[in-house]
């Protein structure tokens, strides 16, 4: 996702760029991570264990297409979640609005380090869904974090993209007592994402946000507008 100048003076654009570059709370995008620090998926696995896991998942629900089963098992092995992952916790959910089925693979929070609530107060909890491809989902599962959208740096700040603060999500606010995404939110988010471009992605990854502030929703402009709003109004 590349951010281009749409409006405003050159001085304003430079101010936005400097704001992002210097902000202490901004997580680096994947494009900013040096190659030697990028997560590396496992490229080999035990063939017998792979086929046994495929068989186990297929027997769980016959509605899962064979190619989806193999793709799911490959993702779990390549991110070191298998052989430890409990495949019997996977399930298929029917999505009423789009009339499709989705395979849900719940991940235990214990395998990731849960961050403290944003700005230290837990006033809001949001269930989020992010659509992506296989290779990016491998990096997300290996790191336990969804990095902000990629951007391009230019030493000439007038031609530099605004550093990104976040990725594009679909979201629903849930109860502060919810430790996991409730089924009703999963169903609404998965149904909605099937109708958008991100729904055409291979993998949809769920996440939870807790913090002092509401998430901001944009009905137009998407990710680009969101990054500019952070530069205009702050985090």
JODAZI-V626215 format. One record per residue. N is the residue number from 1. D_CENTER is the distance of its C-alpha to the mean C-alpha in Angstrom with 1 decimal. Layout:
BEGIN
[[N & D_CENTER] [N & D_CENTER]]
END
This chain:
BEGIN
[[1 & 14.6] [2 & 18.0] [3 & 19.4] [4 & 23.1] [5 & 25.9] [6 & 26.7] [7 & 29.1] [8 & 30.6] [9 & 32.8] [10 & 32.2] [11 & 32.7] [12 & 29.9] [13 & 27.5] [14 & 28.6] [15 & 28.2] [16 & 24.6] [17 & 23.9] [18 & 25.8] [19 & 24.1] [20 & 20.7] [21 & 22.3] [22 & 24.0] [23 & 21.6] [24 & 21.4] [25 & 18.1] [26 & 16.0] [27 & 13.6] [28 & 14.4] [29 & 12.3] [30 & 12.3] [31 & 15.4] [32 & 17.1] [33 & 16.9] [34 & 20.3] [35 & 20.6] [36 & 22.2] [37 & 19.4] [38 & 16.5] [39 & 15.5] [40 & 17.7] [41 & 17.1] [42 & 20.3] [43 & 22.2] [44 & 25.0] [45 & 25.4] [46 & 28.4] [47 & 29.3] [48 & 31.0] [49 & 28.1] [50 & 25.7] [51 & 28.1] [52 & 28.7] [53 & 25.1] [54 & 24.8] [55 & 28.0] [56 & 26.9] [57 & 23.7] [58 & 25.9] [59 & 28.5] [60 & 26.1] [61 & 25.9] [62 & 27.8] [63 & 25.7] [64 & 23.0] [65 & 23.9] [66 & 24.9] [67 & 22.6] [68 & 19.5] [69 & 21.0] [70 & 21.5] [71 & 18.1] [72 & 16.5] [73 & 19.2] [74 & 18.7] [75 & 15.0] [76 & 16.2] [77 & 19.2] [78 & 17.6] [79 & 15.3] [80 & 18.3] [81 & 17.3] [82 & 20.4] [83 & 23.3] [84 & 22.5] [85 & 20.0] [86 & 21.9] [87 & 21.6] [88 & 23.7] [89 & 20.9] [90 & 19.1] [91 & 20.2] [92 & 20.3] [93 & 19.7] [94 & 21.7] [95 & 20.3] [96 & 23.5] [97 & 22.8] [98 & 21.6] [99 & 23.7] [100 & 21.3] [101 & 20.3] [102 & 16.9] [103 & 16.6] [104 & 14.9] [105 & 14.5] [106 & 14.3] [107 & 13.6] [108 & 16.1] [109 & 15.0] [110 & 18.0] [111 & 16.4] [112 & 14.2] [113 & 15.7] [114 & 14.8] [115 & 15.2] [116 & 18.0] [117 & 17.7] [118 & 17.2] [119 & 20.8] [120 & 22.1] [121 & 22.6] [122 & 20.8] [123 & 21.9] [124 & 18.8] [125 & 16.1] [126 & 13.2] [127 & 11.2] [128 & 7.8] [129 & 6.3] [130 & 3.9] [131 & 6.5] [132 & 7.2] [133 & 10.3] [134 & 11.9] [135 & 12.4] [136 & 9.0] [137 & 7.8] [138 & 11.0] [139 & 10.3] [140 & 7.1] [141 & 9.4] [142 & 12.4] [143 & 11.5] [144 & 9.7] [145 & 7.5] [146 & 4.6] [147 & 7.6] [148 & 9.0] [149 & 10.2] [150 & 13.1] [151 & 16.5] [152 & 20.1] [153 & 22.6] [154 & 26.3] [155 & 29.1] [156 & 30.5] [157 & 28.3] [158 & 29.6] [159 & 27.8] [160 & 24.7] [161 & 21.3] [162 & 20.2] [163 & 17.9] [164 & 14.4] [165 & 13.3] [166 & 9.8] [167 & 7.1] [168 & 7.8] [169 & 7.1] [170 & 9.7] [171 & 11.2] [172 & 14.4] [173 & 16.4] [174 & 17.6] [175 & 20.4] [176 & 20.5] [177 & 21.9] [178 & 18.9] [179 & 17.5] [180 & 15.3] [181 & 13.9] [182 & 17.3] [183 & 18.1] [184 & 19.1] [185 & 15.7] [186 & 14.1] [187 & 16.8] [188 & 16.6] [189 & 12.9] [190 & 13.3] [191 & 16.6] [192 & 15.5] [193 & 12.7] [194 & 15.4] [195 & 17.5] [196 & 15.3] [197 & 14.6] [198 & 11.0] [199 & 12.6] [200 & 14.5] [201 & 11.7] [202 & 12.4] [203 & 9.4] [204 & 7.3] [205 & 5.1] [206 & 6.5] [207 & 6.8] [208 & 10.1] [209 & 11.5] [210 & 15.2] [211 & 17.5] [212 & 20.6] [213 & 19.3] [214 & 18.1] [215 & 15.0] [216 & 16.5] [217 & 16.3] [218 & 17.4] [219 & 19.2] [220 & 19.9] [221 & 18.8] [222 & 15.1] [223 & 13.0] [224 & 16.4] [225 & 18.2] [226 & 15.7] [227 & 16.2] [228 & 19.9] [229 & 20.0] [230 & 18.9] [231 & 21.6] [232 & 24.1] [233 & 23.6] [234 & 22.0] [235 & 19.2]]
END
